[in-house]
Amino acid sequence: MPHHKLRAYQLALDLLSAVKNAEIRDGKLRDQAMRAAKSAALNIAEAAGRVSPADRARVFAIARGEAMEAAAAVEIAVMSADCEPSAFDACLPIADELLAVLTGLCR
């Protein structure tokens, strides 16, 4: 599958794992974080299947926004005492690298 060749897809799966491992106690925030992380990975896979460069860039940009939302949700969970601070420490480097890769793919 084309998306398996993308570093962005592997990073998105790593981000999904980090969000899951954060064990956010607020159920609504946990659901939102998980949905955003899943959506980032799914949008990367979708973009890899697009033919038009403009369409690919648009879907990669959506994935970028979803990845940012997932990371922000973990940060908010830490600030609200809904998960351990180490959860964001684990999430941040993955999110940073994913955002950098997706920014390049959006161009």
C-alpha positions in Angstrom: 0.0 0.0 0.0 1.4 3.4 -0.9 0.8 4.9 2.6 3.1 2.3 4.2 6.0 3.8 2.4 5.5 7.2 4.0 7.4 8.2 7.1 4.4 10.4 8.0 2.1 7.3 8.3 4.5 5.6 10.7 4.7 8.7 12.8 0.9 9.0 12.8 0.7 5.5 14.1 3.3 6.4 16.8 1.3 9.4 17.7 -1.9 7.3 18.0 0.0 4.9 20.3 1.3 7.8 22.4 -2.2 9.3 22.7 -3.6 5.9 23.7 -0.8 5.4 26.3 -1.6 8.8 27.8 -4.6 7.2 29.4 -6.6 10.5 29.6 -9.1 10.2 32.4 -11.6 12.7 31.0 -13.7 10.5 28.7 -14.7 13.2 26.3 -11.2 14.6 25.9 -9.8 11.0 25.5 -12.4 10.3 22.8 -11.5 13.6 21.0 -7.8 12.9 21.2 -8.2 9.4 19.9 -10.4 10.4 17.1 -8.0 13.2 16.0 -5.0 10.8 16.1 -6.9 8.2 14.1 -8.0 10.8 11.6 -4.4 12.0 11.1 -3.3 8.5 10.2 -6.4 7.9 8.0 -6.0 11.2 6.1 -2.3 10.4 5.4 -3.4 7.0 3.9 -6.1 8.8 1.9 -3.7 11.4 0.6 -1.3 8.7 -0.5 -4.0 7.4 -2.8 -4.9 10.7 -4.4 -3.7 11.4 -7.9 -3.7 15.2 -8.1 -0.9 17.0 -6.3 -3.2 19.7 -5.1 -5.7 17.2 -3.8 -2.9 15.3 -2.0 -1.6 18.5 -0.4 -5.1 19.4 0.7 -5.6 16.0 2.5 -2.1 16.1 4.0 -3.0 19.5 5.4 -6.1 18.1 7.0 -3.9 15.3 8.5 -1.6 18.0 9.9 -4.5 19.7 11.6 -5.7 16.5 13.1 -2.2 15.7 14.4 -2.0 19.1 16.0 -5.4 18.6 17.7 -4.4 15.2 19.1 -1.2 16.6 20.6 -3.1 19.6 22.0 -5.6 17.3 23.6 -2.9 15.5 25.5 -1.4 18.8 26.5 -4.8 20.0 27.8 -5.3 16.7 29.6 -2.0 17.3 31.4 -2.9 20.9 32.2 -6.3 19.7 33.6 -4.7 17.0 35.7 -6.4 14.4 33.5 -3.2 12.5 32.7 0.4 12.4 33.8 2.8 15.1 32.5 5.0 12.4 31.1 2.3 11.7 28.6 2.8 15.0 26.8 6.6 14.5 27.1 6.2 11.3 25.2 3.8 12.8 22.6 5.5 16.0 21.8 8.6 14.8 19.9 6.5 12.5 17.8 4.0 15.3 17.0 6.8 17.7 16.2 8.4 15.4 13.7 5.0 14.5 12.2 4.1 18.1 11.8 7.4 18.8 10.1 7.0 15.9 7.7 3.3 16.8 6.9 4.3 20.5 6.3 6.6 19.3 3.6 4.0 17.1 2.1 1.5 19.9 2.0 3.7 21.9 -0.4 
